[in-house]
Amino acid sequence: MVFGKQVRGVKHDVDRYGRIVGIVYVGDICVNEELVRNGFAWVYRRYCNIQVCEDWLALESQARAGNVGLWSHRNPVPPWQFKRHKRSVK
């Protein structure tokens, strides 16, 4: 979706590690939204606090209900839980 294309990022926040949290576009296409719609991403509720997040939550619910992408797996693990578990095992 983005490989070899020019992207535009819009900063909305900075996480506790100093990383930018924002929205990525390729032309008029919102990459964040497409990832959620196709079941390739979770809506990260902690940092998604802008108006469009409500729409993304609805898209996430639709992807879950349709068993699309990561939701086709029995027990998908959110990245923040995966990372927390991986750190605790070390």
C-alpha positions as MATLAB code, in Angstrom:
seq = 'MVFGKQVRGVKHDVDRYGRIVGIVYVGDICVNEELVRNGFAWVYRRYCNIQVCEDWLALESQARAGNVGLWSHRNPVPPWQFKRHKRSVK';
ca = [
       0.000    0.000    0.000;
       2.858    2.392    0.731;
       5.913    0.658   -0.738;
       7.616    2.931   -3.226;
       5.012    5.667   -2.752;
       5.237    9.100   -1.257;
       3.422    9.302    2.056;
       2.297   12.219    4.187;
       2.120   12.020    7.969;
       0.027   14.162   10.276;
       1.241   14.251   13.883;
      -1.423   14.038   16.598;
       0.480   13.022   19.704;
       3.763   11.724   21.067;
       3.875    8.506   23.060;
       5.781    8.004   26.289;
       8.863    6.890   24.328;
       8.922   10.072   22.257;
       7.544    8.429   19.107;
       5.147   10.353   16.919;
       1.564    9.078   16.881;
      -0.280   10.202   13.801;
      -2.126    9.491   10.591;
      -0.417    8.394    7.380;
      -1.798    9.167    3.934;
      -0.940    8.012    0.425;
      -2.629   10.630   -1.702;
      -6.158   10.898   -0.305;
      -6.126    7.382    1.182;
      -5.789    7.129    4.951;
      -3.429    4.197    5.521;
      -4.413    3.867    9.200;
      -8.069    3.458    8.260;
      -7.367    0.912    5.536;
      -5.222   -1.184    7.877;
      -8.032   -1.292   10.456;
     -10.722   -1.911    7.807;
      -8.793   -4.891    6.425;
      -8.079   -6.390    9.838;
      -4.353   -5.653    9.793;
      -4.327   -3.333   12.812;
      -5.985   -2.568   16.118;
      -7.224    0.881   17.045;
      -4.882    1.859   19.866;
      -7.420    3.422   22.188;
      -4.842    5.035   24.448;
      -3.658    7.415   21.730;
      -6.620    7.481   19.364;
      -8.501   10.390   20.834;
      -9.564   12.365   17.771;
     -12.965   12.385   16.058;
     -12.041    9.858   13.361;
     -11.294    7.238   16.029;
     -15.010    6.532   16.448;
     -15.164    5.581   12.758;
     -12.080    3.420   13.114;
     -13.558    1.612   16.117;
     -16.611    0.787   14.004;
     -14.339   -0.506   11.214;
     -12.442   -2.624   13.731;
     -15.722   -4.103   14.974;
     -16.755   -4.912   11.399;
     -13.414   -6.596   10.709;
     -13.738   -8.619   13.921;
     -17.287   -9.671   13.066;
     -16.212  -10.637    9.555;
     -13.155  -12.581   10.748;
     -10.992  -10.463    8.482;
      -7.188  -10.317    8.688;
      -5.835  -10.856   12.189;
      -9.393  -11.421   13.393;
      -9.438  -14.686   11.430;
      -7.167  -16.151   14.133;
      -8.678  -17.659   17.256;
      -6.880  -15.463   19.812;
      -5.027  -12.565   18.209;
      -2.622  -10.870   20.619;
      -2.427   -7.063   20.520;
       1.112   -5.798   19.925;
       1.255   -4.007   23.283;
       0.482   -7.274   25.118;
       2.941   -9.227   22.978;
       5.717   -6.741   23.767;
       4.859   -6.684   27.486;
       4.957  -10.497   27.630;
       8.206  -10.647   25.672;
       9.867   -8.186   28.107;
       8.648  -10.118   31.157;
      10.038  -13.432   29.850;
      13.615  -12.094   29.562;
];
